[in-house]
Amino acid sequence: MRILIISDRIPYPVISGDRIRVFNLLKRIAPHHEVSMAVLLSAEGDEEGAQFVRENYCENVITARHNPMSKLRHVPGFIRYAAMGRPLEVKFYDSPDLHTQIRGLLSREHFDIVQIEHAHMAFYVHDIPKDAQTKKILVFHNVASVQTDRMKDIEGGPVDRFRGWLNSQMMPRWETRIANRFDRSVSMSDEDRQLLLEANPKLDVDVVPNGVDTSQYTPLSNTRKGTPSVMFIGNMSYSPNEDAALYFAEEILPLIWEHSPEVEFWIVGRDVSDRVKAIANERIHVTGRVDAIEPYYERAWLSVVPLRAGGGTRLKILEAMALGRPVVSTTVGAEGLAVEDGADILLADTPETFSQQVLRLLSDESLYKAVMKQGRKLVEEKYDWDPIAEKQLEVYEALGTEAPA
């Protein structure tokens, strides 16, 4: 089959959750199908990433340089989008150049499947000719209506909070309405699938979860050595990650220090905000972007995921488990994963219980090893990318056997 994937970013370099997913599935799908991509470029190094993907996995990659304007300059567009019933955040991904290139490509070439990553990119479906014999897939990396509802409570200033509230009101209607234009939807978990079906029972939703490369990420040998330290990893330009880092540092870590003042906290991830930089000290380390995460997992005794907002499923949890690092997470942080509290992960939703769970792992070596062992077993059995890619290939095969609409 000939497949066109439309995405808001190039999946290489592999430096964030959605890039990790798209890249790992792409390299496993490419040997079986002719894949092309249409993507927005907005970050440094994206051009080189596009060239890498083009040379190694794709028949063609079309790109549009996208430089998001300031929020203030977006105001006229926001008003127009609101009048059209579109969530305001969608405006940030609307590129006239990418629209033109997609239309041109689809006028010249036939694709059996067009797959669009993220609901906020779903409006590019309008660029597919109505008479095209093309199947359409919408991939929900998260259920944005849930994500925006949670994020509205952690936004900074009043303007951001109002925008977050407005998006939380508009996104549920947008998601379910735009998804009707697709032949299939793909969710990351059974929970997300159920949310989509509750909102729109007519949707055809497949579950293709996130994963980890268990052959690449193998258990690290250096455990519980050196200064006790915990690590949180994530792109700090994503507000739930910024909130999680600050929440742990300001509300949970002081409770840990009351019992174990030697514990260090490592915040690993790119696009660090001034708010996160400001909390760095001799016991709180802020790295910014790193070339490889393994050395930081090697140093860390365990991984923490103190998320209070967001959606989808957490690749950071799967990576930590694969590398042999026990995880303490909030319920929101582990949402969508088939985890068992007390077996392969420890869950906690208040600063007091979260700090207690961290202290348990730091002090109880037998518990530490048991959670580490069960976490690795979980990712090997349920979250390896190879069988997950087979599920994606099955979605394509099923669409290929369906009669044209």
C-alpha positions in Angstrom: 0.0 0.0 0.0 1.0 3.6 -0.4 0.5 5.5 2.8 0.8 9.3 3.5 1.4 10.3 7.2 0.6 13.9 8.0 2.1 15.1 11.3 2.9 18.3 13.2 6.6 17.4 13.5 9.2 15.3 11.9 9.8 12.2 13.9 13.6 12.5 14.0 15.6 13.3 16.1 13.7 11.1 18.6 13.4 13.6 21.4 9.8 13.6 22.6 7.0 11.2 23.2 5.0 11.6 19.9 8.2 11.6 17.9 9.3 8.3 19.6 6.0 6.7 18.7 5.9 7.9 15.1 9.5 7.0 14.5 9.4 3.5 15.9 6.2 2.6 14.0 7.5 4.2 10.8 10.7 2.2 10.7 8.7 -1.0 11.2 6.0 -0.1 8.7 8.4 1.1 5.9 9.6 -2.4 5.0 6.0 -3.4 4.2 4.5 -0.3 2.6 5.5 2.7 0.6 5.3 5.6 3.1 5.5 9.3 2.5 5.2 12.1 5.1 3.9 15.7 5.1 5.1 17.6 8.2 5.6 20.9 9.8 9.1 22.0 10.6 9.5 24.4 13.6 12.5 23.3 15.6 16.2 23.6 15.0 17.5 20.5 13.3 14.2 19.6 11.7 15.5 20.0 8.2 18.3 17.4 8.9 15.7 15.2 10.5 13.5 15.3 7.4 16.5 14.4 5.3 17.3 11.5 7.5 13.7 10.2 7.4 13.6 10.7 3.6 16.8 8.7 3.0 16.0 5.8 5.4 12.3 5.2 5.6 10.1 7.3 3.2 9.5 7.5 -0.5 8.9 11.3 -0.2 8.8 13.9 2.6 7.2 17.2 2.0 7.7 19.9 4.6 6.5 23.4 5.5 8.5 25.7 7.7 6.1 26.7 10.5 7.0 29.5 12.8 4.1 30.0 15.3 3.2 33.7 15.8 2.8 35.2 19.2 -0.5 34.6 20.9 -1.4 38.2 20.5 -0.9 38.1 16.7 -3.1 35.0 16.7 -6.1 36.9 18.1 -7.8 37.6 14.8 -7.5 34.0 13.8 -8.7 32.8 17.2 -11.9 34.8 16.7 -12.4 33.4 13.2 -11.8 29.8 14.5 -14.2 30.2 17.4 -16.9 31.4 14.9 -16.2 28.2 12.9 -16.5 26.0 16.0 -12.8 25.0 15.9 -10.8 25.0 19.1 -8.4 27.9 19.3 -5.3 25.6 19.7 -5.9 24.3 16.2 -4.9 27.7 14.8 -1.3 27.1 15.8 -1.0 24.2 13.4 -2.8 25.7 10.4 -0.1 26.2 7.7 -1.3 27.5 4.3 2.0 26.2 2.8 1.4 22.7 4.1 -2.2 22.8 2.8 -0.9 23.7 -0.7 1.7 21.1 -0.7 -0.6 18.3 0.4 -3.2 19.2 -2.2 -0.5 19.3 -4.9 0.8 15.9 -3.8 -2.6 14.3 -3.7 -3.5 15.7 -7.1 -0.4 14.1 -8.6 -0.2 10.8 -6.7 -2.7 8.2 -5.3 -2.4 7.0 -1.7 -4.3 4.1 -0.4 -4.3 5.5 3.1 -3.8 9.0 4.6 -3.0 8.9 8.3 -3.1 12.1 10.4 -1.3 12.3 13.7 -3.2 14.2 16.4 -6.7 15.6 16.5 -5.3 19.1 16.3 -4.0 18.3 12.8 -7.3 16.6 11.7 -8.5 19.6 9.6 -5.9 18.6 7.0 -8.4 15.9 6.0 -10.1 18.6 4.0 -7.2 18.6 1.6 -8.0 15.1 0.4 -10.0 15.2 -2.8 -13.6 14.1 -2.2 -13.4 11.7 -5.2 -10.2 10.1 -4.0 -10.4 6.3 -3.3 -8.3 6.9 -0.1 -8.9 5.5 3.4 -8.4 7.9 6.2 -7.0 7.3 9.7 -6.9 9.7 12.7 -4.4 8.9 15.4 -5.4 10.2 18.9 -2.1 10.5 20.8 -4.3 11.6 23.6 -8.0 12.5 24.0 -7.5 16.2 23.7 -10.8 17.0 25.4 -9.5 15.3 28.6 -6.1 16.8 28.2 -7.3 20.4 27.8 -9.8 20.1 30.7 -6.9 19.1 33.0 -4.5 21.6 31.6 -6.8 24.6 32.1 -6.1 24.2 35.9 -2.3 24.5 35.6 -2.0 27.3 33.1 -0.1 30.4 34.3 -1.7 33.8 33.7 -5.4 34.7 33.4 -5.2 34.8 29.6 -3.8 31.3 29.4 -6.3 30.0 31.9 -9.2 31.5 29.9 -7.8 30.0 26.7 -7.5 26.7 28.4 -11.0 26.8 29.7 -12.4 27.8 26.2 -10.5 24.9 24.6 -11.8 22.5 27.2 -15.3 23.5 26.2 -14.8 23.4 22.4 -12.5 20.4 22.1 -15.0 17.6 22.9 -17.3 18.7 20.1 -14.5 19.2 17.7 -12.9 15.8 18.2 -16.0 13.8 17.7 -17.2 15.8 14.8 -13.9 15.8 12.8 -13.4 12.1 13.6 -16.5 11.3 11.6 -14.6 12.2 8.4 -12.2 9.3 9.0 -12.6 5.6 8.3 -10.8 4.6 11.4 -9.5 6.2 14.6 -6.5 4.9 16.6 -6.2 5.4 20.3 -3.3 4.7 22.7 -5.3 2.7 25.3 -8.6 1.0 26.0 -9.5 3.9 28.3 -9.1 6.4 25.5 -11.0 4.2 23.1 -13.9 4.1 25.5 -13.9 7.9 26.0 -14.1 8.3 22.2 -16.9 5.8 21.8 -18.9 7.4 24.7 -18.7 10.7 22.8 -19.4 9.2 19.4 -20.6 5.6 19.3 -20.4 5.6 15.5 -16.6 5.7 15.4 -14.5 2.7 14.5 -11.6 2.8 17.0 -8.5 0.5 17.2 -6.1 0.5 20.1 -2.4 0.6 19.1 -0.6 1.5 22.3 2.7 3.3 22.9 5.7 1.1 23.5 9.4 0.8 24.0 12.2 -1.0 22.2 13.1 -3.6 24.7 16.1 -4.8 22.7 17.6 -1.3 22.8 16.6 -0.4 26.3 17.9 -3.2 28.5 18.2 -3.2 32.3 21.1 -1.1 33.6 23.5 -2.8 35.9 24.3 0.1 38.2 21.4 0.2 40.7 21.2 1.8 44.2 24.8 3.1 44.0 26.1 6.5 44.9 24.0 9.3 46.1 20.3 8.4 46.2 18.6 10.3 43.4 15.3 10.4 41.6 14.7 11.6 38.0 11.9 13.1 36.1 12.3 13.3 32.3 10.2 15.2 29.8 10.0 18.1 27.4 9.6 21.2 29.6 7.8 23.2 26.9 4.8 20.9 27.6 3.1 22.6 30.5 2.0 19.4 32.3 5.7 18.4 32.4 6.7 21.8 33.7 4.0 21.6 36.3 5.1 18.1 37.4 8.7 19.1 37.9 7.7 22.1 40.0 5.1 20.2 41.9 7.7 17.5 42.9 10.4 20.0 43.7 8.2 22.3 45.8 5.7 20.0 47.4 7.0 16.5 47.5 10.8 16.8 47.7 10.8 18.8 51.0 8.8 15.9 52.6 11.4 13.4 51.4 14.2 15.6 52.7 12.7 15.6 56.2 13.7 11.9 56.3 16.5 11.7 53.7 18.1 15.1 53.1 20.8 13.6 50.9 18.4 12.7 48.1 19.0 14.6 44.8 16.4 15.4 42.1 17.3 15.4 38.4 15.1 17.1 35.9 16.1 16.0 32.4 14.6 17.4 29.2 14.8 20.2 26.7 13.2 23.7 26.5 13.5 24.4 30.2 11.5 27.4 31.3 12.8 30.1 33.6 10.5 28.8 36.3 12.2 25.4 36.3 15.7 26.9 35.9 15.0 29.0 39.0 14.7 25.9 41.3 18.1 24.5 40.5 20.5 24.2 43.4 23.1 21.8 44.8 20.4 19.1 45.3 18.1 19.9 42.3 19.8 19.5 38.9 18.3 20.8 35.7 20.1 19.5 32.6 18.2 20.9 29.6 18.4 18.8 26.4 20.7 15.8 26.6 22.1 13.6 23.8 21.3 10.4 25.5 19.1 9.5 28.5 20.8 6.3 29.6 23.6 8.0 31.6 21.0 9.8 33.7 19.0 6.7 34.3 22.3 5.1 35.2 22.7 7.7 37.9 19.2 7.6 39.1 17.8 5.1 41.7 14.3 5.5 40.4 12.0 7.5 38.1 9.2 9.7 39.2 6.2 10.8 37.1 4.3 13.4 39.2 2.0 14.5 36.4 -1.3 16.2 37.4 -2.5 16.9 33.8 -2.1 15.7 30.3 -3.4 12.6 28.4 -2.3 9.6 26.4 0.1 7.1 27.7 3.6 7.8 29.1 6.6 6.6 27.2 8.7 7.8 30.0 7.3 5.1 32.3 7.9 2.4 29.7 11.5 3.5 29.2 12.2 3.6 32.9 10.8 0.1 33.3 12.7 -1.2 30.3 15.9 0.2 31.8 15.3 -1.4 35.2 14.3 1.7 37.1 11.3 1.4 39.5 8.6 4.1 38.9 6.5 6.2 41.3 3.7 7.9 39.5 0.5 9.7 40.0 -2.6 7.9 38.8 -2.9 10.5 35.9 0.8 9.8 35.0 0.2 6.1 34.6 -3.2 6.4 32.9 -3.8 4.1 30.0 -1.0 1.6 31.0 -1.8 -1.9 32.3 0.1 -1.4 35.5 -0.6 -2.9 38.9 0.0 -0.6 41.9 2.4 -2.3 44.4 3.6 -4.8 41.8 5.2 -3.1 38.7 4.7 0.5 39.8 3.9 2.5 43.0 1.1 5.1 42.7 0.4 8.1 44.8 -1.8 11.2 44.3 -0.9 13.5 47.2 2.5 15.0 48.2 2.4 13.0 51.4 1.7 9.6 49.8 4.0 10.3 46.9 7.0 11.1 49.2 6.2 7.9 51.2 6.3 5.8 48.1 9.6 7.3 47.0 11.1 6.7 50.5 9.9 3.1 50.5 11.8 2.3 47.3 14.9 4.2 48.5 15.0 2.3 51.8 13.6 -1.2 51.0 16.0 -3.0 48.6 13.7 -6.1 48.3 10.7 -4.0 47.3 13.0 -2.0 44.9 14.1 -5.2 43.2 10.6 -6.7 43.0 9.1 -3.6 41.4 12.1 -3.3 39.0 11.7 -7.0 38.0 7.9 -6.7 37.4 8.2 -3.5 35.5 10.7 -5.0 33.1 8.4 -8.1 32.7 5.4 -5.8 31.9 7.1 -4.0 29.0 8.5 -7.2 27.6 5.1 -8.8 27.5 2.8 -5.9 26.5 4.7 -2.9 25.3 7.4 -3.9 22.9 7.3 -2.0 19.6 7.6 -5.0 17.4 4.2 -6.6 18.3 2.7 -3.1 18.5 3.7 -2.4 14.9 2.0 -5.6 13.9 -1.2 -4.2 15.3 -0.8 -1.1 13.2 -0.1 -3.2 10.1 -3.4 -5.1 10.9 -5.3 -1.8 10.8 -3.9 -1.1 7.4 -4.7 -4.6 6.1 -8.3 -4.3 7.4 -8.8 -1.0 5.7 -7.3 -2.4 2.5 -10.0 -5.1 2.4 -12.9 -2.7 2.9 -14.9 -1.6 -0.1 -14.4 2.0 -1.2 -16.9 4.4 0.4 
